[in-house]
Structure formats: structure tokens, C-alpha cells
Amino acid sequence: MDGTLVDSEKLWDVALYETAEALGGKLTEAQRMTLVGSNMDDTSAYLLEVTGREVTPESVAETGEQIRRRTAGLFDDELPWRPGAREALTAVREAGLRSALVTSTERDLTELALNTIGREFFDVTVCGDEVEGFNKPHPRPYLKAAELLGVDPARCVAVEDSPPGTASAVAAGCAVLVIPNDVEVEPGERRIFRDTLVGVDVPALAALLG
């Protein structure tokens, strides 16, 4: 979702930089880039580490809540679409194909984002707090989505923009269309790269499955 369908990583920037400052430190741009695609607990623990704070279950939970509150306020406004994303979702829906939103973002924030993206595009949604702690890059998020859709992961195309998300989809057995945004994704098996989703339609997605 973030950075793939909507350009919401810039909003996460605001929340993460502000939280780091509230913790008494600063987050560098290089450090921020390592968090693209990360789940909330990992992000919170990392912010505590780089700001010299003690990492405990309590401090991770408190920091996560700070990030959630700030991000929720930012997500409450309309989110900017990534190029071609809305058209690609529309093409998939009009063709009658089943689709899932698989995101590391937690359910409450995802629901806010779906006010812009549109729930009607997805048959199921799998969020970062719904995978029993096995977040991206673990394959569980994509495996769960395939289970809920009732399809073989090997017959699925995942669309990703980050290294954790790409690794998750590959490990689940999906073909992956990688649209890099803020961070570079290394080439590898079952990965096809494009600059944007502009022009990506159902035949283009089907071709990725060979």
C-alpha cells in the first residue's frame, strides 16, 4: 500500500522524524530509508535504539502509539496516488479477478487509507497486525492473502516497492512486479521491474506468470 498504491511514505516521514525528535534524538535520511516496509514494532524499536533510549516492550508500545496518533492525523486527509495505480486496480476489478491488499501497516491506519484508495478494489485485506507477528519479509502475509482468496500463491502476482515486501512475496511463491519508490530493490528470482504502474493491465500481469 504505502509507496506502491499511494505516496504515503512521505507522510510516514513526518511521523517518524517528529517521533525521533520527541525521543530526544534525530533520524537521518539513511536511517529512515531502512524503515521502508517495516512493521510498527520494528520501527518503534529502531527509533528507540537510534535515539539512545531503552528498548523494552513498554517503550516499544508507547513509541508505536505516538507514531500511530501522528500518522492517523496525516492519513485522515486524501492520500496522493502513485502513477498508474488507480488505473491498474480498476483494470483488475473490471476483469473480475480476485485481489488482496497486503500491507505492513496496521488495520486502523489501513482503514483510514482505504477511504482514499477504495475498499471496493479488494476482496480481502491483510494488515501488519493480523499475521501473528510474522510480518514482511516473512512469507506469512502473502500466504495468508492467498489462503483467504482461495488461490495458489504461484498463480498470484504481487506488486511491491520495498525489499521486505518483495522478499515476503518471493518467499510465498508469488511472481513479483517491483515498482521501486524510495528505496532500491535488488534483482532476483521471480522479480520483474517497472518504473511505474502506468500501462499495467490484466494482460501485462498475466504475462508475469509465464
C-alpha positions as MATLAB code, in Angstrom:
seq = 'MDGTLVDSEKLWDVALYETAEALGGKLTEAQRMTLVGSNMDDTSAYLLEVTGREVTPESVAETGEQIRRRTAGLFDDELPWRPGAREALTAVREAGLRSALVTSTERDLTELALNTIGREFFDVTVCGDEVEGFNKPHPRPYLKAAELLGVDPARCVAVEDSPPGTASAVAAGCAVLVIPNDVEVEPGERRIFRDTLVGVDVPALAALLG';
ca = [
       0.000    0.000    0.000;
       2.435    2.672    1.226;
       4.666    3.696   -1.646;
       3.068    1.226   -4.061;
      -0.533    2.399   -4.430;
      -0.362    5.740   -2.639;
       2.591    8.032   -1.968;
       2.067    7.840    1.784;
       5.710    7.172    2.659;
       6.140   10.960    2.702;
       3.519   11.130    5.462;
       5.304    8.405    7.409;
       8.425   10.599    7.071;
       6.703   13.353    9.048;
       5.565   10.999   11.813;
       8.914    9.212   12.145;
      11.105   12.315   12.133;
       8.843   14.019   14.679;
       8.786   10.947   16.924;
      12.580   10.706   16.853;
      12.819   14.347   17.915;
      10.285   13.780   20.694;
      12.521   10.961   21.925;
      15.403   13.423   22.131;
      17.293   12.417   19.013;
      17.299   12.707   15.257;
      16.633   10.270   12.436;
      18.919   10.592    9.435;
      17.642   10.120    5.909;
      19.720    6.943    5.551;
      18.243    5.541    8.752;
      14.736    6.444    7.602;
      15.229    4.545    4.339;
      15.969    1.336    6.245;
      12.451    1.502    7.716;
      10.555    1.449    4.404;
       8.269   -1.571    4.504;
       8.858   -2.271    8.210;
       6.085   -3.046   10.685;
       5.248   -0.840   13.668;
       7.055   -2.778   16.407;
      10.306   -2.995   14.422;
      10.049    0.691   13.530;
       9.449    1.705   17.141;
      12.330   -0.411   18.437;
      14.655    1.076   15.824;
      13.710    4.651   16.743;
      14.402    3.895   20.389;
      17.797    2.428   19.511;
      18.964    5.329   17.325;
      17.839    7.905   19.893;
      19.629    6.108   22.724;
      16.509    5.054   24.584;
      15.979    1.727   26.313;
      14.135   -0.815   24.196;
      11.512   -2.587   26.302;
       8.063   -3.959   25.453;
       6.577   -0.942   27.229;
       8.708    1.649   25.430;
       8.086   -0.038   22.061;
       4.327    0.052   22.688;
       4.411    3.698   23.820;
       6.515    4.802   20.852;
       4.266    2.892   18.465;
       1.249    4.701   19.872;
       2.947    8.072   19.295;
       3.587    7.142   15.673;
       0.030    5.873   15.212;
      -1.549    9.058   16.552;
       0.527   11.307   14.310;
       0.110    9.139   11.225;
      -3.643    8.809   11.751;
      -3.971   12.583   11.595;
      -1.996   12.666    8.350;
      -3.848    9.698    6.804;
      -7.196   11.325    7.546;
      -6.712   13.591    4.529;
      -6.796   12.380    0.933;
      -3.669   10.431    0.003;
      -1.815   11.052   -3.273;
      -1.959    8.159   -5.742;
       1.173    6.652   -7.268;
       1.242    6.920  -11.095;
      -0.965    4.314  -12.760;
      -2.050    2.662   -9.507;
      -5.728    3.553   -9.611;
      -5.988    2.546  -13.269;
      -4.296   -0.803  -12.599;
      -6.671   -1.549   -9.712;
      -9.640   -0.608  -11.887;
      -8.472   -2.901  -14.700;
      -8.107   -5.845  -12.307;
     -11.541   -5.262  -10.791;
     -13.277   -4.821  -14.157;
     -11.736   -8.112  -15.347;
     -13.318   -9.883  -12.371;
     -10.005  -11.012  -10.908;
      -9.707  -11.544   -7.168;
      -7.269   -9.262   -5.392;
      -5.880   -8.642   -1.928;
      -4.263   -5.693   -0.202;
      -1.233   -6.970    1.743;
       0.349   -4.272    3.898;
       2.645   -3.974    6.907;
       0.511   -1.055    8.062;
      -1.837   -1.862   10.933;
      -5.606   -2.220   10.477;
      -6.688    1.114   11.989;
      -4.379    3.146    9.725;
      -5.154    0.953    6.716;
      -8.853    1.671    7.155;
      -8.106    5.401    7.007;
      -6.051    4.909    3.827;
      -8.841    2.858    2.259;
     -11.069    5.935    2.478;
      -8.905    7.261   -0.361;
      -7.910    4.051   -2.129;
     -11.336    2.409   -2.090;
     -12.321   -0.823   -0.346;
     -14.203   -1.939   -3.430;
     -10.933   -2.792   -5.182;
     -10.094   -5.655   -2.796;
     -11.728   -8.944   -1.928;
      -9.585   -9.233    1.218;
      -7.091   -7.097    3.130;
      -4.225   -8.414    5.266;
      -2.638   -5.917    7.666;
       0.566   -5.906    9.685;
      -1.177   -6.671   12.959;
      -3.072   -9.650   11.528;
      -0.247  -12.071   10.708;
       0.561  -13.475   14.161;
       3.765  -11.432   14.337;
       5.147  -12.897   11.093;
       5.420   -9.642    9.184;
       7.226   -8.946    5.925;
       9.839  -10.160    4.926;
       8.311  -13.381    6.294;
       6.074  -15.072    3.672;
       3.084  -15.267    6.029;
       1.335  -12.042    4.859;
       1.176  -13.195    1.235;
       0.439  -16.803    2.154;
      -2.480  -15.640    4.291;
      -3.795  -13.457    1.470;
      -3.652  -16.367   -0.975;
      -5.428  -18.610    1.543;
      -8.204  -16.056    2.006;
      -8.565  -15.671   -1.753;
      -8.567  -19.431   -2.237;
      -5.766  -19.382   -4.799;
      -2.312  -20.897   -5.217;
       0.409  -18.290   -4.415;
       2.289  -19.484   -7.505;
      -0.619  -18.156   -9.598;
      -0.508  -14.750   -7.904;
       1.254  -11.549   -8.936;
       2.367   -9.345   -6.053;
       3.095   -5.665   -6.626;
       5.753   -4.276   -4.287;
       8.055   -1.300   -3.813;
      10.280   -2.320   -0.874;
      12.879   -5.002   -0.086;
      10.867   -6.521    2.835;
       7.696   -6.709    0.788;
       9.449   -8.165   -2.236;
      11.213  -10.785   -0.098;
       7.883  -11.719    1.519;
       6.127  -12.219   -1.808;
       9.011  -14.187   -3.330;
       9.216  -16.447   -0.266;
       5.469  -17.092   -0.559;
       5.961  -18.244   -4.150;
       4.403  -15.264   -5.946;
       5.654  -13.577   -9.085;
       6.559  -10.024   -8.113;
       6.178   -6.824  -10.088;
       8.569   -4.395   -8.405;
       7.900   -0.670   -8.713;
      10.734    0.919   -6.685;
       9.852    4.164   -4.966;
      12.053    5.481   -2.150;
      14.492    2.576   -1.832;
      16.302    0.263   -4.228;
      15.188   -3.349   -4.534;
      17.836   -5.848   -5.584;
      17.235   -8.006   -8.681;
      16.482  -11.665   -8.020;
      14.266  -14.612   -8.786;
      10.629  -14.056   -9.782;
      11.113  -10.267   -9.838;
      10.160   -8.080  -12.804;
      10.915   -4.357  -12.582;
       8.999   -1.383  -13.960;
       9.328    2.333  -13.247;
       5.599    2.861  -12.611;
       2.241    1.098  -12.840;
       1.274    3.243  -15.828;
       0.044    0.920  -18.583;
      -0.082   -2.160  -16.350;
      -3.265   -4.026  -17.249;
      -4.521   -7.602  -16.897;
      -2.594   -8.990  -19.918;
       0.601   -7.407  -18.577;
       0.055   -9.021  -15.166;
      -0.817  -12.384  -16.707;
       2.404  -12.324  -18.717;
       4.371  -12.260  -15.465;
       3.067  -15.739  -14.672;
       4.504  -17.132  -17.887;
];
